[in-house]
Amino acid sequence: MSIDSLILPSSSTLSDHPLLQPLNIGGLTIENRLMVAPMAGVTDNPFRRLCKSFGAGHAVSEMIIADTALYARKKSLYRANFDNEIAPISAQIAGAEPDKLAEAARYQIDNGAQIIDINMGCPAKKVCRKLAGSALLQDEDLVARLLDATVNAVDAPVTLKTRLGFENGRENILRVAKRAEQAGIAAVAIHGRTREDMYTGNARYELIREVKESISIPVIANGDIDSAQKAQHVYEMTGCDAVMIGRAAQGQPWIFRDIEHFLRTGERLEAPSVSEIKEIVLAHLQELYDFYGEYSGCRIARKHIAWYTTGIPNSNAFRQAMYGEESTAGQFKVVETFLQAHE
């Protein structure tokens, strides 16, 4: 069984809901406006393909650091692997030096990417310490130079993923978004929090709406979108051109199918049965094993298994036993046995 075998055809033609219509980004067509947010250690090739099989129109790669010395490292090679992906392919890059960011953009286009996404939203300390990610929002002059250098480096659309600002009370997303449009950025995705917020509190959509009203390029809303109803609410609150789902897709990649169904019919889909989850999990595990190999595949799969099994009776004890499995065959078997017992 493979991820591709999980692709489900739509039961009818799509409605005219704006989020289900194609979106043009720099001359490239995105099938619909339901997007997978880039997440380090999560949105690898198998996960992006899985989310697309459930109806996501677009998925951005994990963050790739703009440092040529790191390109040949095993982790970077995995992150920049776009084999068998549904186009258009988007590679996210991060860095604080304009020439290096430009070089990284050219490298990823040569590597098969069709869209370059600049990370100015990651709140992780190890990224911000290097004045990359959301730390860049403290220096708008540097932001402008990074945007200009990247756009000028490639003959391909460049998008931006960012936050409301670095700290509360000093939100500068309106200025950053306008400067991004001026630089030729093709679309901007905005997480409705500052770096200071990290992932606490509630996303603030009112500022995303202000950005949408102030620029003409597509604006993608991100943050706290965890259900079909919330996707509809965020669209109505912001007038956004697309919605981007991150953490809510962990362990439930079918959320994109749920959103599509709700927007098309106004009805909620029932949660998948344990039998359906088993089919999805086992297909995902096999893809991870094939992609990463025995050692890394077994270890990277653990977090996905934990997310998938949250809420199933006796899952805490199961996870502790699963974490002790050191082989892919052993891991696959204990997962299969556990889920079969709950069908």
C-alpha positions, 0 to 999 in steps of 0.5 A: 500500500502507498500514499498514492493509493489513498487518494480519494476522488471527489464525490461531486464537482466542487462548489464555487466557494472561493477557497476551493478555487484555483489560485495563481501564484506568480503564473503557477496554478495551485489547485485549491486554496487549502495549504500545508504550512511548512513545519520543521521535522514534519512536512517532509516529502511523504507528509506533503504528498499525504496531505495532498492526497487528502485534498491540500492544494499546496504544501511548502517544504521544511525550512532549508538553511541558506548555507552551502556548507550544509547542502550535502548533509543528509538532513538537507538532502532529505528536506530538498527531496521533491521526488513524486510530488504534485506540482507546483513544488515549493522550497522554503529557505531561511537565512540572514545574509542576502547573498547566501539567501539568493544563492540558496534560492538558485540552488533550490530552483536547480534542484527542482523547486518551482516556488521559493518561500522565504522563512521570516516566521520561525520562532525557534530559539536556535533559528532566531539566535542566528537572526533568521526566521522571525528575528528578522522582523526586528530589522526592516532594512535587512528584510528589504535587502533579503526580499530584493536579493531573493526575488532578483536571483531567480526567474520563479515566484518567491513567496514569504512566510512571516508573523505579525512582528517580533514582539507585541506592541511593535507589530510591523506586518503592514510595513513588511507586507507592503515592502514584500509586494514592492519587492515582487513577492508573489504571495505572503502567508501570515501567522497571526501571532508575534514571535513573542507569542510563540504558539500561545494565546489566540491568533489575531486575524484582524491584522491579517485582514488589514494586510489583505486590504492594503496589498494586492498580492495573495494573502494566506492566513495561518494560525489556529485553523484546526477544523473545517468550521474554523477555516470558514471563519478565518476566511470570513474574518480576514477575506484571505486568498487562502488558508494554511494549516500546520499543527492541526494536520499532525496526526490528521492529514485528512483535515483537508478532505474535511474542509473541502467537504464542509465548504462544498456541502455545508456538512461535517464529515464523520471522523475516520474510523480506527480501521480507516486510520489504520490504513492511513497510518500503515501506508504513511509508515511504509513511505517513511521507511522507504524514504529514510531507511531503517534507522531514521525511518523508525525514529522519525515515524515515532512522532507521527504514530503518537499523533495518530493514536492520540485519543484511542483507548490505552494509547499511552501504554501503547506508545511507551511500548512502541518507542522501544521498538528499534526496527521498522518491522517491529514498529510496523507490527506493533502499530498494526496489532494495536490498531487492529485491536481497536477496529 
